[in-house]
């Protein structure tokens, strides 16, 4: 298990540092578990570096960074939604199509946030739960773990299918 933390000033520096941490001899699978990335100014990015990285990725048949980032949070879709409930609903409606794209057959990170699979097949909107807790907290309710997202849902009553 490879665990690490990166602290950098902008998105570009954090990206490079995280890639360097992943690309080490003691991490032959190039995986990061419990990885933490802290960015002092997350609105700052080196657009020339990003354009060159996108060029290198696409010439090798890989998705551009914006496409990859959309699996974590679909910002373009969110910008067209009335709020988080609308975003979750629209994403869930598109999710089966999204999972047909190469690399998404097991789903996406954001898909699991807004529709965590349960034994009942209804899915749990974990993001909506967190937003609800944060709104309650802003209204004065004390909540110890407002940002917590579970890895299982209360509705899970069966063992997950093994593949």
N, C-alpha and C positions, 0 to 999 in steps of 0.2 A: 504494500500500500504506500503510495507516494503522496505526501501531504506537504503543502508549502503555502507561504504567504508572500505576496508582492505588494510593495508600497511605492507608488511612483506619482509624479506630478500631473501627468496627463494621460489620455487614453493610449496614445502611441507608445509612450515609454512603458506603460503597464503591459501592453500587448507584447512588446519585445521581451520584457523581463519574464513574463509568464511563459512565453514560448521557449526561452532559454532554460527556465526551470524544468519544463517538460522534456526538453531535448538533452537529456543527460544519460551517461552510461549506466548509472544506477537506476534508471527508469526505462528499461528497454521497450515497454509497451506504450511509453509516452502518455501515461494517464495521470490525472490529478484528482485525488479524492480529498474532500474537505479543503478545497483550495479557497483561499481568501485573497481577493484583489482589492486594495484600497487605492483610490485615485483622488489626489488633492483637488484637482480641478477637472471633474468628469465632463465638462462642456468643452474642454480644449482638446484638439486633435490636430495632427499634422496631415493636412489634406494631400500633400504631395506624396508622403509615405503611403497613405491609404490607397491612393490611385495606383501607385507602383505595385503594391501588394495585390490589389484587385487584378491588375494586368497579369502578374505572375500566376495568380490562382486560375484565372479564366483560360490562359494559354495552356494550362495543364489539365483543363477539363473540370476544374473545381468551381463551386458556386462562389459568386462575389460575396464580400463580407456582409453587405446589407441583407442578402438572402439568408445567410447563416444567422445573423443577429435577429432576424424576424422569427426564428424558431424559439428564441429566448423571450422576446417581447415584440409583437407585431405593431410597431410604432405607426406605420402608415395606416393600418386598419384602425388603430386607436384614435388617430386624428379625425377619422370620419364617423366616430361613434359618439353618442350623446353622453356616455359615462361608462363606468366599469361594468355594470350589469348588461348594457347593450353590447359592449365589446365581447364579454364572455359568451353571450347568446349567439352573436354572429360567428364567433370563432368555432363554437360547438357545431353550428350548422355547416361549416366548411370543413370540419375536421376529417371526415372520412375521405374527402378529396385530397386534403393536405397529406394524409398518410400514404397516398398512392405515389407520391414523389420519391425518387431514389433517395435512400438514406433516412426516410421518415416512416418506414413500414412499421416500426414499433411506436410511433407517435413522436410528439415534440415535447420539449420542456413546458412551453406555455400551454399546450393541450392538456398536459397532466395537471397544471395549476388550475385550469378552469373546468376540467372534467376528469378528476382523478378516478380511475376505474375502480368499481366496487363489485362485489358479488351480485348485487341487485341490478347491475348494468346501468343504473340511473346516473352515476357519476357525481362527484362532490366538487363544488366550486370552492376550492381552497383559497383562491385569490379573493373572492367575494367575502369569505369568512374573515380574512385578515383585514380587509377594508372596513367591514362592519365593526370589528374590534377597535380599529384605529378611530373610527367615527365616534364610537362609544367613549373611548378614552379622551378624545377631544372635547366631548360633552361633560367630562368630569368623572366618568366611571373608572375606577382603578383596575387595570388589567396587567397581570404580571408578565405574560408572554404574548403580547399583542401581535408580534411578528412571526410567531411560530406557525409552521406548516407541517402537518403530520405526514408520516410516510405510509400510514394506513388510515383507513376511515372506520368510524364506528359501525358502519353498515357492512363491513367485511366480516362475513361469517364463515366463509369457506377458505380452504387452502388455495393459494393462487395456482393456476395451471402451470405445470412444468413443461418447458420446451427443450 
